[in-house]
Amino acid sequence: MISMRGTFDEYRRELDGMAFSPGEKNELVGRLSHAAAPRRARLPRAAVAAGVAIALGAGVVTAYATGALGAAADFLLDVFGEDAAQTQTIADAVQPAGASAAAGGLTVSADAVLGDDTHYVVVYSLTPDDPTLFEGVARSDEGTVLLDFSNIAIPENEGASGGGMGAYFYDADPEDASVQYVQQCWAQSEGGLAGTSAYVKFVDLYALDPETLKPVGEPLATGTWELEVPLDYESEAIALPVGQTVDFEGASVTVTELSVSPLGVLVSYDLAGTPDASQEFPQLNLPVFVSFADGTSFDATWAGGFGDDAHVTKGASFDRIVDTDDIVSVTVGDVTVEVPHA
C-alpha cells in the first residue's frame, strides 16, 4: 500500500495552484435564493486563471433551479458556474457516468462526466451508510470540504501516455448526507479519450485538520473503491495549425500538436537544446496563453505536463466551460495562432 502521509503531501503540492472565490459563491447563492432554488450549496469555481469572469443570468438560474438540466448537469454547473453559453454546452454534452463501488460503509458513485479528447471532469458523490459521518468534518472558508483519500487517485486512461489532475471535495446539498468529489483531468492518448474509460481507485478516506491540511486520526471510512468511468461524450476540440518554431530561453522549440476545446488547451513540442532557466525541468515552462473575445486570457504556462529533454506535452483545464467561438487565439512563446471559426 502507498504511504498515506508521503503521498498526501505530494498530492497537496499538485493542488497548490488552485484557489476559490467566496465572492462568486455568495453572488450565486443570492441569485438562487431569489429563484426559489432547492437548497444546494454552490461551489466557488476553481480559479485556475485570474481575470476570467462568469456572468450570471436569471434565466440560467431558473433553468438550474427547476431541474431542467437534470442531476448530472447540475453537478457540472456547481463546478463551472452558470453563464448562458456554458449552461447550454453542459446541457448538450454532459453524461451521467453510472459507475459506483461500496466498501467500509461508504458508496462512491460517479454522477456526471464531461470532456473532450484530452480533458474531462468527473463529479462523484460519497454517500455514507451512517448519515452523520461527515457532520464533524471541517469546511474551508471557500466552500471546500476538508477530506482526502490516502492515495493519489489519478485516473488511468486507456492508452494514455501521460496526464494530470486537480481535485477537491464540496457539499452540493447540506441537507443530505453525501459530499461530492470533483476530478478535473487531462490525458494524452492515441485517438483521444472520447468513447474510452477512466479507471480510478480510491483508498481510505480521511478528515483533514483545517490548519495543517494533514489527515486527522483514523480514517472516516476504510476500504478500496475501484470504478470504471465511461467517457461517453463527443469531443468538441479544435486542432490548430502546427509546425511553428519559436526561441525559448536559448532553445529552439517546434510545436507538434496544439488544440483547444470548451474545457482546456493542449500543446506538444519538440526541443533542440536546453532552455537557460533556473527552474527544475525548464523544458515544461514554455509560455502558453489562450486569449478570449472579451479581452481576458488564460495562462497555461505552468500547466501540468510530461516529457523529456527533447519532447514535452502539457495541458491545462480552464476554470469554466467556454464557447469555442469565444476563443480568439493561442500564443505559444512569441507565436500567436488564431482559432478558426466557421
Secondary structure, 3 states (H helix, E strand, C coil): CCCHHHHHHHHHHHCCCCCECHHHHHHHHHHHHHCCCCCCCCCCCECCCCCCCCCCCHHHHHHHHCCCCHHHHHHHHHHHCCCHHHHHHHHHHCECCCEEEEECCEEEEEEEEEECCCEEEEEEEEEECCCCCCCCCCECCCCEECEEECCCCCCEECCEEEEEEEEEEECCCCCCCCEEEEEEEEEEECCCCCCCEEEEEEEEEEEECCCCCCECCCCCEEEEEEEEEECCCCCCCEECCCCCEEEECCEEEEEEEEEECCCEEEEEEEEECCCCCCCCCHHHHCCEEEEECCCCEEECCCCEEEECCCEEEEEEECCCCCCHHHEEEEEECCEEEECCCC
